Each structure stands twice: as C-alpha cells, then as structure tokens.
Amino acid sequence: MIGLGFVYLVAGSFFAACAILGAADRRWGNALFHALLAVSFFFGDRIGDVGNGVLVLALVAVATSGRMRRGEPVEPTSPQGPLLALALVIPAAALGGTLLFKQVPALVDPGQVTLVALAVGVLLALALCWLILRRTPVEGVRAGRRLLDEIGWAAVMPQLLASLGAVFALAGVGEVVGGLVGGAIPDGSVLGATIAYGLGMALFTVVMGNAFAAFPVMAAAVGIPLLVRHYGGDPAPVAAIGMLAGFCGTLLTPMAANFNIVPAALLELKDRYGVIRAQAATALPLLLFNILLLWWVIR
C-alpha cells in the first residue's frame, strides 16, 4: 500500500539533489541544510526522537550560522504559454488523485491520499515539462533549489511551527485555554462558541505564525469539547472552516515569515510589511465570513 513512505521518498530525493547541486557550486551551508532535510525524510522514522531532535538542532545551527547564501540572480525571460498549464497539473492531480485513490483503498493509504496524489502530481508535472518544454528534470530541480536558496531557512518554518503546536497540545495548553474561554461564553450560545473558535484560530495563528500550530490548541480548547461534543457539530466542517479562519490570521502576521516577510524581501519592497497591509482587506472580511459560515453549519 502506497503511503507516506512514497511522499517522503520523493521529498527526500529532491532535497538530496539540492544538496548535491549546492555542493557542486560550493554553497556549503545551503548544501548541508538541504542534506539534513534529506536525512530527515529518508531516515526520520528510524533514528528515533533523540536523533530527530539532534537533527533539528543541527538545522537551526546551520540556519543561524550565516553560511547560507541567497540564490543566484536569473536573467529575465519571456513568459512561455505552457508554463501556467503545467503548473496547474499539480493541484489538478492532487484533487483528481484524492478522489480517484479513495475509490481504490487497497492501493493507497486512505489517510494519506491527498499527500500521495500531490507527490504524483509533482512527478507528472516534471515529466510533462520534459516532454513538452524539452527541459530535463535536473533543470527543474535546479530551479527549485534556486528558489529554496532565496527563501532560505524560512522554507521549513511551517513544519517547525506546526511541531510547536503539537508540543503546546501535549502540554495541555488547549485545556487551559478551553477553561478560560468556557467561562467567558454564555451557556448555550452557539454563536459565542463559534466566535471564540474562529477568532481564537486567527489570533493564535497571528502569534504562532501557522494555522497548523494553532489548530491543536483551539481544537482541544473549543472545537472538540464545545462545537462537536456539546453542540453536535460535524467534525469535518468544524476542522476545515477552523483552518480557514486560521489562514486569515496567516495573512496578518509577520510570524508567517515565509508568506509575508520573505516575499517582501524578494520583491525588494520599500515597506517590509507591505504584503500584510495589502492582505488585511481580504483577511478580515474573510474571517467574519468563516465565523458566520461555521455558525450556520452548526446551529
């Protein structure tokens, strides 16, 4: 059965290729950083908690050493028509594969169909680029490595912050927050619980920089005990709409550096928070819409 092992193999192979290309260009800091990521994908389930902890500390040490260099400048080229269509192959394959693989549960792990379909989409897009544009997969890896070099250590910030959310959940932060929120919500108020959940997802995301980090806390505090168990809400929309509310917070925080600060630096914007200011007009109405949508679904 195809599962996360396949996804980790694809991701690990990409980072290993980036490490080799970086070493060939004598970009030693970048090469070591990518090599450590490759090790985590290839052997993370074999080296244990201590080994993974040491690996994360090594990643932090490399990232803060100042040895990582930005990507090399690229000469501008005229846009090519097929590029957009080929880029859309990845989300199309992820959606189509998710629907298809669910029909054959013996082929793909039912809990990982989307990730497997996404990895298949990446490989399919690379193959089509080779056939249509006559560009080898190595050129695709080179372009991906150049983008990673531009982003730097912030490329792994979502994973680090998501791990922080899991740590907070295991430490019982969700229960503490739930006790405080529960005392402030009027008894029997579905709207109050919905507002607390949606607003809490956005605010925790603003603080932590990642909706995946905020979700374990707010799900344990409000989502599961109140919206699902007490008011009988369907867990699927509670989780999905809650994440959308959290993503509204992502649009508003410099903590989401890979989304909001790195693009401003790459585009050389004079206003370092220009991306956030531009997104606020979308994030706030969208947050309100998500809260009302969830209230309508549950009531």
C-alpha positions in Angstrom: 0.0 0.0 0.0 1.3 3.4 -1.0 1.6 5.9 1.9 3.8 8.5 3.5 6.9 6.5 2.6 6.4 7.3 -1.0 5.9 11.0 -0.3 9.0 11.1 2.0 11.0 9.4 -0.8 10.0 12.0 -3.3 10.7 14.9 -1.0 14.0 13.4 0.3 15.2 12.8 -3.2 14.6 16.4 -4.1 16.4 17.7 -1.1 19.3 15.3 -1.7 19.6 16.5 -5.3 19.6 20.1 -4.0 22.4 19.2 -1.6 24.5 17.7 -4.4 23.9 20.7 -6.6 24.8 23.1 -3.8 28.0 21.2 -3.0 28.9 21.3 -6.7 28.5 25.1 -6.6 30.5 25.3 -3.4 27.5 26.6 -1.5 28.4 24.5 1.5 25.9 26.0 4.1 23.0 25.5 1.7 24.2 22.0 0.8 24.4 21.0 4.4 21.0 22.4 5.2 19.4 20.5 2.3 21.3 17.3 3.2 20.0 17.4 6.7 16.4 17.8 5.4 17.0 14.8 3.1 18.2 12.8 6.0 15.0 13.7 8.0 12.8 12.5 5.1 14.8 9.3 4.4 15.6 8.2 7.9 13.4 10.2 10.2 11.3 7.2 11.3 14.4 5.2 12.0 16.6 7.5 14.1 14.1 8.0 16.9 13.0 11.1 18.8 16.5 11.9 20.1 18.0 11.6 16.6 15.3 13.8 15.1 15.8 16.3 17.9 19.6 16.5 17.2 18.8 16.8 13.5 16.5 19.8 14.2 19.2 21.4 16.4 21.7 20.9 13.5 19.3 22.6 11.1 19.0 25.6 13.4 22.7 25.8 13.8 23.3 25.9 10.1 20.4 28.4 9.6 21.9 30.8 12.2 25.5 30.3 11.2 25.3 32.9 8.4 26.7 30.4 5.9 23.6 30.0 3.8 23.8 32.1 0.6 20.9 33.5 -1.4 20.1 32.2 -4.9 21.9 33.3 -7.9 20.2 36.0 -10.0 18.3 34.8 -13.0 18.1 36.6 -16.3 14.5 37.5 -17.1 13.0 35.5 -20.0 9.8 36.0 -22.0 6.8 34.1 -20.5 6.0 30.7 -22.1 2.4 29.8 -22.6 2.5 26.1 -21.5 4.1 27.0 -18.1 0.9 28.0 -16.4 -0.9 25.0 -17.7 1.9 22.7 -16.5 1.9 24.4 -13.1 -1.8 23.7 -12.8 -1.1 20.0 -13.3 0.0 19.7 -9.7 -3.2 20.9 -8.0 -5.3 19.2 -10.6 -3.5 15.9 -10.0 -3.9 16.4 -6.2 -7.6 16.9 -6.5 -8.2 14.2 -9.1 -5.9 11.7 -7.3 -7.6 12.3 -4.0 -11.0 11.5 -5.5 -9.6 8.5 -7.5 -7.5 6.9 -4.8 -10.4 6.9 -2.4 -12.1 4.5 -4.8 -9.3 2.0 -4.5 -8.4 1.9 -0.8 -6.2 -1.2 -1.3 -3.8 0.9 -3.4 -3.2 4.0 -1.3 -3.3 4.5 2.4 -6.8 6.1 3.0 -5.4 8.6 5.5 -2.7 9.9 3.1 -4.5 10.0 -0.3 -4.1 13.8 -0.7 -0.3 13.8 0.0 0.3 10.9 -2.3 -1.7 12.5 -5.0 0.2 15.7 -4.6 3.6 13.9 -4.9 2.3 12.1 -8.0 1.3 15.5 -9.4 4.8 16.9 -8.9 6.3 13.9 -10.7 3.7 14.2 -13.5 4.4 17.9 -14.0 8.2 17.2 -14.2 7.6 14.5 -16.8 5.3 16.8 -18.9 7.9 19.6 -18.7 10.5 17.2 -20.1 8.2 16.1 -22.9 6.6 19.5 -23.8 9.3 22.0 -23.0 12.3 19.7 -23.6 13.6 20.6 -20.1 15.2 17.8 -18.1 14.1 17.1 -14.5 17.5 18.2 -13.4 16.7 21.7 -14.7 13.5 21.6 -12.6 15.5 20.6 -9.5 17.9 23.5 -10.2 15.1 26.0 -10.4 13.6 24.6 -7.2 16.9 24.8 -5.5 17.4 28.4 -6.6 14.0 29.3 -5.1 14.9 27.5 -1.9 18.1 29.4 -1.6 16.2 32.6 -2.0 13.7 31.7 0.8 16.5 30.2 3.0 15.7 28.7 6.4 12.2 30.1 6.4 11.2 27.3 4.0 10.8 25.0 6.9 9.1 27.4 9.3 5.6 25.9 8.7 6.8 22.5 9.9 8.6 23.9 12.9 5.6 25.9 14.0 3.3 23.0 13.4 5.6 21.0 15.7 5.3 23.8 18.2 1.5 23.5 18.1 1.8 19.7 18.8 4.0 20.5 21.8 1.5 23.0 23.1 -1.3 20.5 22.8 0.7 17.8 24.6 1.5 20.3 27.4 -2.2 20.9 28.0 -2.4 24.5 26.7 -5.7 23.7 24.9 -7.3 22.6 28.1 -6.2 25.7 29.9 -7.4 28.0 27.1 -10.7 26.0 27.0 -11.3 26.6 30.7 -10.8 30.4 30.2 -12.9 30.6 27.1 -15.6 28.4 28.5 -16.1 30.7 31.4 -16.5 33.7 29.1 -19.0 32.2 26.7 -22.7 32.4 27.7 -24.2 29.0 28.4 -25.9 27.6 25.3 -24.6 30.2 22.9 -23.5 28.5 19.7 -22.6 31.9 18.2 -20.4 32.7 21.2 -18.6 29.4 20.9 -18.2 29.8 17.1 -16.8 33.3 17.5 -14.4 32.1 20.2 -13.2 29.3 18.0 -12.8 31.2 14.8 -11.3 34.3 16.4 -9.1 32.2 18.5 -7.8 30.3 15.5 -6.9 33.6 13.8 -5.3 35.2 16.9 -3.3 32.1 17.8 -2.1 31.9 14.2 -1.0 35.6 14.4 1.0 34.7 17.5 2.4 31.4 16.3 2.7 32.1 12.6 1.0 29.0 11.4 -2.6 27.7 11.4 -1.4 24.2 11.8 0.3 25.2 15.1 -2.9 27.0 16.3 -5.3 24.1 15.4 -4.3 21.6 18.1 -4.7 24.3 20.8 -8.0 25.6 19.6 -9.4 22.2 18.7 -8.7 21.0 22.2 -10.0 24.2 23.8 -13.2 24.9 21.9 -13.6 22.9 18.7 -14.0 19.4 20.0 -15.4 19.9 23.5 -17.9 22.6 22.6 -18.7 22.7 18.9 -18.5 18.9 18.3 -19.4 17.2 21.6 -21.7 19.8 23.2 -23.5 21.3 20.2 -23.2 18.3 17.9 -21.3 19.9 15.1 -19.9 17.7 12.3 -16.1 17.4 12.9 -15.3 17.8 9.2 -16.6 21.4 8.7 -15.5 22.4 12.2 -11.9 21.4 11.3 -12.0 22.7 7.8 -13.6 26.1 8.4 -11.5 26.5 11.6 -8.3 26.1 9.5 -9.7 28.7 7.0 -10.2 31.1 9.9 -6.6 30.4 11.0 -5.3 31.1 7.5 -6.9 34.5 7.8 -4.5 35.1 10.7 -1.6 33.9 8.5 -2.3 36.8 6.1 -2.0 39.3 9.0 1.2 38.2 10.8 5.0 38.8 10.3 5.4 35.5 12.2 4.5 33.8 8.9 7.8 35.0 7.5 7.8 32.6 4.6 4.5 34.0 3.3 4.7 37.7 4.3 8.2 38.8 5.0 10.3 36.7 2.5 8.2 37.8 -0.5 8.6 41.5 0.5 12.4 40.9 0.7 12.5 39.1 -2.6 10.4 41.8 -4.4 12.6 44.4 -2.7 9.6 46.3 -1.4 10.3 49.5 0.5 7.6 48.6 3.0 8.7 45.4 4.7 5.1 44.8 5.9 3.6 45.8 2.6 2.3 42.3 1.9 0.5 42.2 5.2 -1.1 45.6 4.6 -2.3 44.5 1.2 -3.8 41.3 2.5 -5.6 42.8 5.5 -8.6 44.0 3.4 -9.1 40.4 2.4 -8.3 38.6 5.6 -10.7 40.5 8.0 -13.9 40.1 5.9 -13.0 36.5 5.1 -12.6 35.8 8.8 -16.0 37.2 9.5 -17.5 35.1 6.7 -15.8 31.9 8.0 -17.2 32.5 11.5 -20.7 33.1 10.2 -20.5 30.1 7.9 -19.5 27.8 10.7 -22.3 29.2 12.9 -24.8 28.5 10.1 -23.5 24.9 9.7 -23.7 24.1 13.4 -26.9 25.9 14.5 
